[in-house]
Amino acid sequence: MGARILLLGLLVIGWLAIGCTKQISDRNLVLIDPSEATEIAEGRKRLFGLAGTASAVWVDPRSARAFRQGHIPGAISLPFQNLSTESDRLKGYDVLIVYGDDYDDELARGMSKRLMELGFKDVRTLRGGLKAWTRAGYELEEGG
């Protein structure tokens, strides 16, 4: 009888642990426009008037080929399929700004959510991706 109660207790604890796991969804995404993203990338000091600044980095989850054809200057090329093995490249940055090609870009949304699941605290997603970036008058860099 005691073993059954113990087993039942372990099953309930396991079920509760699974049920309490935070699920990341599109509701967790923080979408920002190109001008907001640029201010963040240049440092939070300008945004909040604080004495310190936060380091930010652009994260490009597209293929290496797409990155070479045009990306936001200073971005890190980290194709989504390499995230599991190369996420350490992003450690040390306070803010990660993820972008894709266009509005409602599934790759950018997926990368942002996966980064949050991996424990990165401040992940932003560029609303409109590179299309919005260039429409706002910002330049792309080629190569890399």
N, C-alpha and C positions, 0 to 999 in steps of 0.2 A: 504494500500500500504506500509506504514512504517513497519508494522508487517511482511510483506512478505520479505522485504529487510533485516530486522533484522534476520529473520529465515534463509534466504539464507546466510547471513554473518556468522551466527553461524555454519551452515553446512560446509561452506568453511573452516572456522577456524578449525573445528573438523577434516575435511579431511586432512588438512595440518599437523595438530598435529600427526595424525596417520601415515601419509606419512613420517614425519621427525623422527620418532622413530628409534633409531639405532637398526638394526638387527644384531645379533651376528651370525656368520657363521664359518665354518672351516677356512676361511681366517684370522679370528681374533686370531686363536690359535698360541701360541708361543711354538714350539716344541723344546725340548732340549734333549741332550743325557745324559746317566748316569753320565759321568764325569763332565759335566757342572752343572747338577742338584746337585751333591754332593758338588761342590764348592759353589753354591748358598746356599744350606742348611747349610753349615759351616759358612756362612757369606759373605756378599758382600765385605767386606774389602779386602779379598784375591783377589777377581775378579777385582776390580777397583782401589785398592790402596787408598781408601778413609779412612779418620779417623774414621768414624762411621761404624756400621754394621747394616744390616737389618735382622730382624728375619724372618725365613722361616719355613714352616712346610710341611711335606708330607701329602697328603690327599688321602685316599684309599676309593673309592666309591663302592667297591665290598661288598658283603654280609658279615655279621659278621662271618659267618662260614669260608668263603674264607680267611678273614683277619687272623683268628686264625690259619689256616693251613700254612700261610706264608706271611709276609709283610716286607716292608722296616723298619728297626729299627727306632723307634721314630715316626712312622706314626700315624695319627689319623684315626680311623675307623669311617667313616661317609657314611653309605650306601646311595646311590643316593635317594632312596625313603624317607629318613629322612631329606634331605637337607632343605626343607622348614621350618621344626620345629627346626632344630639344627644348622643352619648356624651361629648363634652367637658364637659357639665354635671356629670359625675361626677368629673372630674379634681380632685385636691386632697383627696379623701377617702381615708383609709387603709383603711377597711372599708366594703364595700357589703353591705347586708342586703336580699336580694330576697325578696318574698313574693307569693303568689297568693291565690286564694279558699279553697282547701281542701287536704286531704291529697293527696299525689301530683299536685300541680298541674303540668301540662305546660308552661304558660306560664312559671311561675316557674323550673322546671328549665331550660327553653330559654334564658331570659334570663340565668340564672347561668352557664350554659356559654358563651354568646356573649360575656359580659363577660370571662370568662377567656381566650377566644380573642383578644379585643381587647387583652389584656395587663394587665388589672386583676389585681392580685396577691392580694388578700384579699377573696374573695367568699363570703358565707355565704347559705344559703337557709333561710328560716323553715319549719320542719317543721309542717305543718298549716295554714299560711297564716292568713288572717283568721279562719277557723273556730276554730283553736287559740288565736289571740290573744284572741278574745272569750270562749271557754270558760275561759281563764285569768284572766278578770276585768278585762282591759284594755279601755279605751274606744276607739271609733272616732270620727274627726272627719269631718264632712260639709262639702261645698263645696270651693272651691279650684279 
